[in-house]
Amino acid sequence: MAKSGYIAVDLGAESGRVMLAELTGGKITLREMHRFANGPTQEGDSLRWDFNKLMSEITTGIGEAASACPNARSIGVDTWGVDFGLLDKSGKLIENPYHYRDSRNNGMMEKVFAIVPKQKVYLHTGIQFMQFNSLFQLFAYKTQKPDVVAKADKLLFMPDLIVHALTGFIGAEYTIASTSQMVDMKTSKWADDLINALGLPRRILPDLVMPGIKVGALKKELADKLGCAQIPVVESGSHDTASAVAGVPAAGSRPWAYLSSGTWSLMGIETPMAVVNETSMAMDMTNEGGVLNTIRLLKNIMGLWLVQECRRQWAKEGQELDYGQLAEMAAAAKPFAAVISTEQPEFMAIGDMPNKINAYLTKTGQKPIQDKGQMIRVILESLAVRYAEVMDMLEKLGGRKIEVLHIVGGGTRNELLNQFTADATGKTVMTGPVEATVLGNVLMQAVTTGDVMSLTEGRKIIADSFEMKTYSPKAQGEWKKYIETYRKSCVK
């Protein structure tokens, strides 16, 4: 059978890559064509994304993929959410996009709520409150750099900026726009009343575009430079979590939830419509756009960021430890030695995470931890407890018991955390594929080109193409006691 090739550009906050997928005989194979480091750059007193560098890496990867598969059907792009760049009237990026961890966002939520009450913001948008949501970032821009905002003609989120650089197309893909807290998730339109009430420039927000459509092709000059055809570019679920959820290999009738596990953990369920009410607001749950007329009802959780930052700090101190070594050290450490609330604001910022964790433990009447393996174990156990809390919320909002938790993404490699998650939630945990985000990106390309007819068909293809591992819950009595300790000890 003839192969269909697709090129997936997948950018995370730590690394990016360009992947080539080939679909034949009802199975998908993946090849990594180009991988590169990603992360914030310091510009003066701000954290930014070096967009020109990102585009150089992306086009290098597209060139390599096109060389390996000259008849590629399409290109799709996905990235992390909330961050954006501003274009002037000539379509030029005015300045590098800010990184979501930039300190300019501090205090912006309170300033917004002084104008529009918190409840009203949530009932307009249905999005979990996080200080880096695009709404607060744009309010910071308007407050601190009104001259730059005045020059702006269009605001484009990160994947939209990349699509614009590749094709010239200007639009806001729905799944990425839905992370902004500027879209009314009940109507799937910009929340104009909220935007206008805050005095934000509605004129710079482009038309919303649904995933699953072709928006252009590689610019001729770019295709010529790369020595390839003008490959069509389509809108995948351009928020990486939208693509990851599309790539969940769920099958059968058992109710399921998903956990996209990486720097961030995004845990939720798929629903046909947004759940925006007083209960979901009290739980601080988020409603984001999914592919093919779905909503992702979910919670953003700090995830493996805490482990990554501990590892980075220890490397600065002269001890390089890879993630496999850290997992072994954690497995050998004492269980249930301490507990932390992973969502503490002080854990958000870059820098000396072990010291921040020990300060938290001291504040909550627990003993500081010196052993590195013990600290990693406490982080992983605390994450699993947080997953159990969120699972309870999802069952209450969804109105049914969840039987299976599908974990996808890079965090599937952390077998210790996967087992802890099964233990804490009491659910069957199925892990894989690691590359769910790329596969969801590819799946939407295949739907757009007509090679795959539905989300259900695509998920079956993914399930048939990649191995999964199952974890069953153990030691639930001990975990129940630990969860009670968490509830008593943690400062919320």
C-alpha atoms as one frame of an Amber mdcrd trajectory, in Angstrom:
protein
   0.000   0.000   0.000   1.152   3.568  -0.702   2.558   5.495   2.215   1.213
   8.867   3.314   3.834  11.109   4.890   3.230  13.969   7.330   5.609  16.456
   8.940   4.920  17.411  12.572   6.548  20.437  14.196   6.287  19.910  17.953
   7.668  22.522  20.351   7.839  22.174  24.102   9.145  24.625  26.660  12.440
  22.704  26.989  12.981  21.238  23.522  11.579  21.142  20.024  11.676  18.660
  17.186  10.462  18.005  13.711   9.102  14.502  13.161   8.211  12.589  10.018
   5.247  10.233  10.264   4.290   7.659   7.688   0.913   5.947   7.572   0.560
   2.659   5.732  -1.460  -0.494   6.236  -3.340   0.968   9.202  -0.182   1.701
  11.198   1.925   4.801  11.880   5.700   4.943  12.107   7.656   7.951  13.366
  11.133   9.252  12.611  12.789  12.117  14.409  14.329  14.365  11.756  15.665
  17.208  13.879  15.760  17.960  17.608  16.916  21.138  19.310  17.059  22.709
  22.748  14.498  25.323  23.669  14.109  27.640  26.618  13.935  31.274  27.636
  16.577  33.841  26.783  17.325  36.820  28.994  16.772  40.170  27.256  17.477
  42.949  29.708  15.246  42.286  32.686  12.797  40.033  30.816  12.519  36.390
  29.769  11.812  35.926  26.054  11.622  33.337  23.285  14.231  33.765  20.541
  11.795  33.466  17.647  14.330  33.755  14.820  16.372  30.946  16.352  13.263
  28.787  16.715  12.324  29.363  13.076  15.848  28.524  11.931  15.648  25.194
  13.754  12.119  24.490  12.505  12.932  25.156   8.861  16.065  23.016   9.139
  13.887  20.157  10.381  11.257  20.661   7.687  13.984  20.588   5.043  15.353
  17.310   6.398  11.879  15.757   6.606  10.975  16.898   3.091  14.215  15.432
   1.781  13.371  12.077   3.405   9.766  12.209   2.160   9.495  14.405  -0.990
   5.768  13.717  -1.323   4.791  14.700   2.225   1.077  15.408   2.363   1.188
  18.268   4.863   2.822  20.039   7.791   1.222  20.634  11.192   2.466  22.708
  14.140   1.850  22.433  17.882   3.396  24.273  20.850   2.767  25.114  24.489
  -0.064  27.534  25.245  -0.642  31.146  26.340   2.456  32.898  24.895   2.132
  35.204  21.895   3.886  37.732  19.702   2.727  41.035  18.240   2.964  41.835
  14.518   3.033  45.332  13.058   1.032  46.358   9.978   3.716  45.006   7.657
   3.435  41.568   9.288   6.781  41.882  11.071   7.263  40.660  14.636   7.716
  43.809  16.750   9.785  42.112  19.469  10.506  38.625  20.722   7.570  37.013
  22.546   7.680  37.014  26.329   8.150  33.740  28.188   5.206  32.794  30.385
   7.414  32.708  33.492   8.448  36.356  33.053   7.997  38.401  36.224   5.937
  41.100  34.475   2.894  38.889  35.100   3.219  39.208  38.876   0.220  40.984
  40.363  -1.683  41.221  37.069  -4.525  38.949  38.142  -5.335  41.192  41.095
  -5.317  44.274  38.856  -7.683  42.595  36.393 -10.018  41.480  39.185 -10.174
  45.061  40.467 -11.846  45.947  37.140 -13.779  42.738  36.387 -14.566  40.465
  39.366 -12.886  37.063  39.371 -16.214  35.233  39.194 -17.257  37.162  36.109
 -13.936  36.450  34.376 -14.364  32.725  34.990 -18.008  32.578  33.960 -17.042
  34.332  30.697 -14.139  32.013  29.907 -14.215  28.825  31.990 -10.435  28.832
  32.365  -8.338  27.981  35.415  -6.695  31.071  36.883  -2.947  31.169  36.297
  -1.016  34.418  36.255   0.571  33.655  32.886  -2.714  33.222  30.989  -2.672
  35.387  27.874  -5.374  37.656  29.293  -3.054  38.729  32.106  -0.023  38.856
  29.824  -1.825  41.203  27.431  -3.027  43.331  30.347   0.604  43.567  31.491
   1.626  44.611  27.972  -1.052  47.310  27.855  -0.094  48.563  31.328   3.684
  48.458  31.021   4.408  48.909  27.290   1.462  50.789  25.749   3.711  52.081
  22.959   4.380  48.537  21.714   0.689  47.622  21.899  -0.173  50.780  19.937
   2.107  49.612  17.106   0.559  46.134  17.030  -1.729  45.129  14.214  -2.206
  41.461  15.143  -1.599  39.186  18.120  -0.543  35.658  17.180  -0.040  32.776
  19.590   3.194  30.799  19.243   2.000  28.140  16.760   0.136  30.805  14.804
   3.364  32.828  14.602   5.126  29.787  13.168   2.342  29.113  10.651   2.498
  32.789   9.648   6.272  32.573   9.158   5.851  29.455   7.016   2.867  30.568
   4.918   1.912  34.212   5.565  -1.477  33.129   6.975  -2.883  35.146   9.879
  -5.376  33.518  12.222  -5.872  32.222  15.758  -6.252  28.447  15.823  -9.069
  27.563  18.216  -7.333  25.114  20.561  -4.394  27.437  21.228  -6.630  30.512
  21.534  -8.726  28.637  24.093  -5.769  28.653  26.524  -5.744  32.451  26.575
  -8.674  33.167  28.933  -9.947  35.481  26.201 -12.349  33.035  24.502 -15.905
  32.373  25.665 -15.817  28.578  25.804 -19.606  28.309  25.687 -19.778  30.077
  22.313 -16.256  29.374  20.976 -15.882  33.076  20.158 -13.715  35.847  21.548
 -15.056  37.051  24.927 -15.656  40.577  23.621 -17.449  41.880  26.730 -14.519
  40.907  28.959 -11.880  42.146  26.522 -13.594  45.503  26.107 -14.241  45.906
  29.856 -10.484  45.616  30.459  -9.676  48.097  27.727  -7.675  45.521  25.777
  -7.221  46.100  22.024  -9.833  43.815  20.451  -8.691  44.964  16.995  -5.460
  42.933  17.243  -7.192  39.581  17.808  -7.446  37.694  14.497 -10.289  35.468
  13.356 -10.554  32.133  15.121  -9.792  29.110  12.923 -10.886  25.559  13.725
  -8.415  22.668  13.589  -8.664  20.358  10.609  -8.394  22.831   7.724  -5.671
  23.736   5.252  -4.514  27.339   5.728  -1.832  27.629   3.074   1.449  26.180
   1.838   5.119  26.876   2.368   6.083  30.234   0.899   7.764  29.780  -2.467
  10.984  31.440  -1.372  11.158  29.171   1.677  10.386  26.029  -0.330  13.045
  27.010  -2.866  15.580  27.598  -0.093  14.819  24.183   1.409  14.747  22.491
  -1.998  11.288  21.075  -1.490   7.747  21.447  -2.789   5.323  24.039  -1.424
   3.950  21.573   1.093   0.430  22.339   2.396   0.196  23.532   6.008  -2.854
  22.473   8.001  -4.193  23.376  11.424  -3.675  20.453  13.765  -4.713  20.866
  17.368  -1.984  23.472  17.670  -1.993  23.519  21.462   0.259  20.610  22.369
  -2.233  19.257  24.898  -5.012  19.298  22.290  -2.767  17.186  20.074  -1.756
  14.948  22.990  -5.390  14.245  23.869  -6.202  13.542  20.217  -3.369  10.999
  20.355  -4.712   9.134  23.403  -5.281   5.509  22.263  -8.581   5.137  24.134
 -10.774   2.256  22.990 -13.886   0.487  24.186 -16.616   1.743  26.496 -14.743
   2.075  29.813 -14.880   5.702  31.031 -11.399   7.216  30.810  -9.403  10.270
  31.738  -6.089  11.450  30.358  -2.899  12.762  31.883  -0.421  14.456  29.563
   2.702  14.104  31.665   5.772  16.271  31.243   7.035  19.604  32.583   3.367
  20.279  33.199   0.788  17.630  33.993  -2.542  18.251  32.304  -5.227  15.939
  33.598  -8.792  15.840  32.355 -11.646  14.296  30.443 -13.119  14.866  27.011
 -16.602  16.424  27.003 -18.987  17.515  24.238 -19.458  20.980  25.742 -17.847
  23.326  28.246 -18.575  22.868  31.954 -18.651  26.420  33.298 -20.501  26.884
  36.581 -19.980  27.745  40.226 -18.753  24.234  41.040 -16.130  24.136  38.279
 -15.029  27.637  39.317 -14.621  26.559  42.969 -12.451  23.675  41.695 -10.543
  26.088  39.422 -11.019  23.722  36.470 -10.274  24.757  32.927 -12.201  24.261
  29.690 -10.025  24.269  26.579 -10.834  23.561  22.978 -10.200  20.090  21.623
 -10.172  18.774  18.089 -13.267  17.750  16.147 -15.903  19.411  18.343 -14.629
  18.338  21.754 -13.795  20.214  24.948 -10.914  19.328  27.236 -12.142  19.714
  30.818  -8.896  19.639  32.768  -6.596  20.897  35.466  -3.077  22.237  34.939
  -0.765  20.684  37.529   2.866  21.647  38.147   4.134  18.264  36.913   7.753
  17.180  36.545   8.930  20.802  36.587   9.871  20.349  40.238  12.065  17.347
  39.403  13.623  19.177  36.446  14.482  22.195  38.580  15.991  20.044  41.346
  18.143  18.286  38.773  19.213  21.642  37.303  20.192  22.976  40.733  22.200
  19.880  41.640  24.012  20.114  38.290  24.955  23.716  39.157  26.358  22.401
  42.422  28.516  19.906  40.520  26.469  16.690  40.552  25.051  15.684  37.171
  22.260  13.132  37.571  20.117  11.852  34.724  16.428  11.116  35.155  17.035
   7.363  35.297  19.448   7.794  38.199  17.013  10.071  40.028  14.227   7.503
  39.603  16.430   4.729  41.017  17.398   6.896  43.980  13.753   7.751  44.631
  12.676   4.102  44.440  15.242   3.246  47.134  14.160   6.084  49.444  11.780
   5.836  52.385   8.084   5.994  51.411   5.806   8.733  52.702   8.576  10.689
  54.452   6.986  14.093  53.811   4.369  15.771  51.647   4.236  18.997  49.654
   1.513  20.916  47.877   2.984  21.012  44.380   0.942  24.062  43.369   2.635
  26.568  45.666   3.347  29.898  43.869   6.983  29.877  44.993   7.530  26.635
  43.048   6.580  28.358  39.783   9.737  30.410  39.341  13.098  29.233  38.073
  15.862  28.688  40.642  17.015  26.491  43.578  13.976  24.227  43.874  15.472
  22.040  46.657  15.818  25.105  48.882  12.246  26.191  48.099  10.919  22.732
  48.961  12.824  22.661  52.251  11.529  26.122  53.143   8.003  24.837  52.486
   8.594  21.730  54.622   9.870  23.897  57.488   6.868  26.204  57.155   4.476
  23.253  57.393   6.171  21.687  60.422   7.994  18.949  58.519  11.684  18.090
  58.475  13.867  19.451  55.659  15.301  16.837  53.295  18.987  16.548  52.440
  18.975  13.218  50.584  18.392  13.776  46.871  16.548  10.503  46.270  14.263
  11.239  49.211  13.410  14.663  47.832  12.541  13.249  44.406  10.379  10.563
  46.005   8.472  13.157  48.032   7.855  15.172  44.841   6.572  12.096  42.976
   4.376  10.907  45.832   2.937  14.403  46.267   2.224  14.643  42.548   0.355
  11.329  42.685  -1.755  12.625  45.566  -2.551  15.747  43.558  -3.614  13.532
  40.652  -5.975  11.688  43.026  -7.511  15.002  44.121  -8.072  16.078  40.530
  -9.516  12.665  39.634 -12.188  13.193  42.307 -13.002  16.607  40.812 -13.328
  15.194  37.300 -15.668  12.446  38.471 -17.880  14.990  40.245 -18.039  17.332
  37.254 -18.366  14.531  34.694 -21.052  12.717  36.666 -19.523   9.247  36.378
 -16.765   7.065  37.765 -13.588   6.917  35.730 -12.090   3.450  35.301  -8.950
   4.034  33.257  -6.346   6.791  33.311  -4.336   7.091  30.088  -0.929   8.686
  30.678   0.815   9.987  27.575   3.921  12.062  26.899   7.475  12.025  28.172
   6.367  11.352  31.756   5.319   7.827  30.751   8.997   6.892  31.113   8.800
   7.563  34.861   7.566   4.145  35.915   7.749   4.971  39.613   5.392   7.940
  39.211   3.072   5.847  37.033   2.764   3.207  39.767   2.281   5.870  42.442
  -0.492   7.357  40.303  -2.312   4.023  40.054  -1.908   3.551  43.819  -3.118
   7.024  44.784  -6.075   7.188  42.371  -7.127   3.544  42.646  -7.486   3.464
  38.855  -6.023   1.247  36.178  -3.262   3.294  34.574  -2.284   2.716  30.945
   0.822   4.474  29.666   1.822   5.310  26.136   2.513   6.359  23.615   5.349
   8.684  24.605   4.808  10.571  21.340   1.075  11.187  21.782   1.435  14.896
  20.993   3.142  14.254  17.662   0.667  11.470  16.874  -2.324  13.709  17.613
  -0.777  16.391  15.403  -0.350  13.804  12.619  -3.836  12.401  13.168  -5.433
  15.785  12.523  -3.327  16.208   9.397  -4.522  12.801   8.187  -8.143  13.745
   8.893  -7.672  17.019   7.019  -6.206  15.261   3.969  -8.910  12.575   4.052
  -6.565   9.667   4.827  -8.300   9.053   8.175 -12.036   9.529   8.524 -12.549
  10.130  12.270 -10.955  10.593  15.681 -12.092   7.093  16.656 -10.429   5.549
  13.605  -7.243   7.511  14.228  -7.060   6.465  17.884  -7.407   2.812  16.862
  -4.539   3.231  14.403  -2.400   4.679  17.212  -3.380   1.847  19.588  -2.443
  -0.714  16.932   0.879   0.989  16.219   2.423   1.399  19.676   2.814  -0.688
  22.818   1.212   0.363  26.074   1.940  -0.666  29.655  -0.656  -1.249  32.376
  -0.273  -0.463  36.092  -2.736  -1.779  38.686  -3.241  -0.075  42.055  -1.403
  -1.460  45.108  -1.109  -0.646  48.830  -4.218   1.503  48.759  -4.613   1.532
  52.539  -1.188   3.132  52.982  -1.931   5.651  50.245  -5.236   6.626  51.849
  -3.362   7.452  55.074  -0.817   9.472  53.091  -3.570  11.405  51.321  -5.049
  12.299  54.705  -1.624  13.524  55.816  -1.480  15.657  52.679  -4.823  17.250
  53.467  -3.793  18.058  57.025  -0.226  19.213  56.368  -0.315  21.186  53.141
  -0.742  24.924  52.978  -3.139  25.539  50.089
